[in-house]
Amino acid sequence: MDLFDFDFTNSASGEKPKVIFFDTETTGSRDDDQIIEIGAIVEDFDGAYELYDELCSTTDNKLIDLEAMVVHGVRNEDLEGKEPFNKCDFYSRINELNTPINYLVAHNLPFDLGKLRYYGFKEKMQAIDTLQCAKHLYEINETIGDLEYALPNYKLQTFRYALFNKEEEQQEAAKYGIDIRAHNAISDVVILRMFFNKLVSRVEQKYPEFDYSQVLQELVRLSKEPVMVKSFNFGKYKGRLIKGVLETDRGYLEWLYRDMGKKKHAGESVDENLYQTLKVLLEQK
């Protein structure tokens, strides 16, 4: 199923919801880093779409971090003569669409949403984080795709190469009149759009009685729901089951939980899934 298979008109207002798929490239990963590239597809449920593919200048002469430049390939000179993000077309459009009837979709949405908030955006839309949904709907080491790869992580590019072949990508990109390029914002949005359909299918398999509005609401719910983390992917217990560490070194888990709590209280970002997992496990005994 796809967006366009359903009449999704809001019965109260007569409006049809829009789904905004988007991705940002930035000067770096710190809280004060800025958006330098935005890619977005705004889709109606009748099949119409708007495409945004914009480079954005920085303010206060902020330069792109070298590490970030290596990833996305945007150079400081590429931004010469461009408007800052809050003057770009997409920023104006997303503010127009910022109502609860519409859906905002990204992979690792908290990061991209944090960048929008840097420019004063206050979201009212329903949010779908495909990364968090994937953690609910796929298991690490699960075999996926026609070639039955074992899923090693939840990165969008991992799902891209495991689930879609080159012809499928090109067909999807052709619908929007673009070429797929590595770590380019609008290219990543096309992959995001394709992966979104895979998540929709997973929910439909689990709840065949759901109509499309219920499927989207389930994705909204999963985006907010913490995922129980099974094993550590860092530190001295990397690769160990957390429940096993609870039995042998409860003190470490208690310290880690307190430390994460202090960071949250100070406004620092933490792995919310791990934090909630520790909270549940420590409260059980």
ChimeraX attribute file (.defattr): number of C-alpha atoms within 10 A of each C-alpha:
attribute: neighborCount
match mode: 1-to-1
recipient: residues
	/A:1	11
	/A:2	14
	/A:3	17
	/A:4	13
	/A:5	11
	/A:6	13
	/A:7	13
	/A:8	18
	/A:9	14
	/A:10	11
	/A:11	8
	/A:12	6
	/A:13	8
	/A:14	9
	/A:15	12
	/A:16	16
	/A:17	20
	/A:18	22
	/A:19	23
	/A:20	26
	/A:21	24
	/A:22	28
	/A:23	27
	/A:24	24
	/A:25	26
	/A:26	22
	/A:27	24
	/A:28	18
	/A:29	14
	/A:30	10
	/A:31	12
	/A:32	12
	/A:33	17
	/A:34	26
	/A:35	24
	/A:36	25
	/A:37	24
	/A:38	24
	/A:39	22
	/A:40	26
	/A:41	23
	/A:42	20
	/A:43	19
	/A:44	18
	/A:45	18
	/A:46	16
	/A:47	10
	/A:48	10
	/A:49	14
	/A:50	12
	/A:51	18
	/A:52	18
	/A:53	18
	/A:54	19
	/A:55	23
	/A:56	23
	/A:57	25
	/A:58	21
	/A:59	11
	/A:60	6
	/A:61	8
	/A:62	13
	/A:63	17
	/A:64	20
	/A:65	15
	/A:66	12
	/A:67	12
	/A:68	16
	/A:69	17
	/A:70	12
	/A:71	12
	/A:72	16
	/A:73	15
	/A:74	20
	/A:75	17
	/A:76	17
	/A:77	9
	/A:78	13
	/A:79	16
	/A:80	12
	/A:81	10
	/A:82	15
	/A:83	17
	/A:84	19
	/A:85	23
	/A:86	17
	/A:87	12
	/A:88	17
	/A:89	14
	/A:90	22
	/A:91	16
	/A:92	12
	/A:93	12
	/A:94	18
	/A:95	13
	/A:96	9
	/A:97	20
	/A:98	17
	/A:99	14
	/A:100	13
	/A:101	17
	/A:102	18
	/A:103	23
	/A:104	24
	/A:105	26
	/A:106	25
	/A:107	25
	/A:108	19
	/A:109	20
	/A:110	14
	/A:111	16
	/A:112	19
	/A:113	20
	/A:114	15
	/A:115	22
	/A:116	20
	/A:117	12
	/A:118	16
	/A:119	14
	/A:120	10
	/A:121	16
	/A:122	13
	/A:123	17
	/A:124	15
	/A:125	19
	/A:126	19
	/A:127	25
	/A:128	28
	/A:129	21
	/A:130	25
	/A:131	18
	/A:132	23
	/A:133	27
	/A:134	24
	/A:135	19
	/A:136	17
	/A:137	14
	/A:138	16
	/A:139	15
	/A:140	12
	/A:141	11
	/A:142	11
	/A:143	15
	/A:144	15
	/A:145	15
	/A:146	10
	/A:147	9
	/A:148	11
	/A:149	16
	/A:150	14
	/A:151	18
	/A:152	13
	/A:153	15
	/A:154	19
	/A:155	13
	/A:156	18
	/A:157	15
	/A:158	13
	/A:159	22
	/A:160	18
	/A:161	13
	/A:162	18
	/A:163	18
	/A:164	15
	/A:165	12
	/A:166	11
	/A:167	9
	/A:168	12
	/A:169	17
	/A:170	15
	/A:171	11
	/A:172	18
	/A:173	19
	/A:174	12
	/A:175	9
	/A:176	13
	/A:177	10
	/A:178	15
	/A:179	15
	/A:180	19
	/A:181	10
	/A:182	13
	/A:183	15
	/A:184	21
	/A:185	23
	/A:186	29
	/A:187	21
	/A:188	25
	/A:189	25
	/A:190	26
	/A:191	20
	/A:192	23
	/A:193	20
	/A:194	20
	/A:195	20
	/A:196	23
	/A:197	14
	/A:198	17
	/A:199	20
	/A:200	19
	/A:201	16
	/A:202	16
	/A:203	20
	/A:204	18
	/A:205	11
	/A:206	10
	/A:207	13
	/A:208	11
	/A:209	10
	/A:210	15
	/A:211	11
	/A:212	19
	/A:213	11
	/A:214	14
	/A:215	20
	/A:216	19
	/A:217	16
	/A:218	18
	/A:219	25
	/A:220	21
	/A:221	16
	/A:222	20
	/A:223	22
	/A:224	13
	/A:225	15
	/A:226	19
	/A:227	18
	/A:228	17
	/A:229	17
	/A:230	15
	/A:231	16
	/A:232	15
	/A:233	12
	/A:234	9
	/A:235	7
	/A:236	8
	/A:237	13
	/A:238	11
	/A:239	12
	/A:240	14
	/A:241	14
	/A:242	22
	/A:243	18
	/A:244	13
	/A:245	16
	/A:246	17
	/A:247	9
	/A:248	10
	/A:249	12
	/A:250	15
	/A:251	12
	/A:252	12
	/A:253	18
	/A:254	15
	/A:255	11
	/A:256	15
	/A:257	19
	/A:258	15
	/A:259	14
	/A:260	20
	/A:261	15
	/A:262	12
	/A:263	13
	/A:264	15
	/A:265	10
	/A:266	9
	/A:267	9
	/A:268	11
	/A:269	11
	/A:270	13
	/A:271	11
	/A:272	15
	/A:273	16
	/A:274	21
	/A:275	21
	/A:276	17
	/A:277	19
	/A:278	23
	/A:279	15
	/A:280	12
	/A:281	14
	/A:282	15
	/A:283	7
	/A:284	7
	/A:285	6
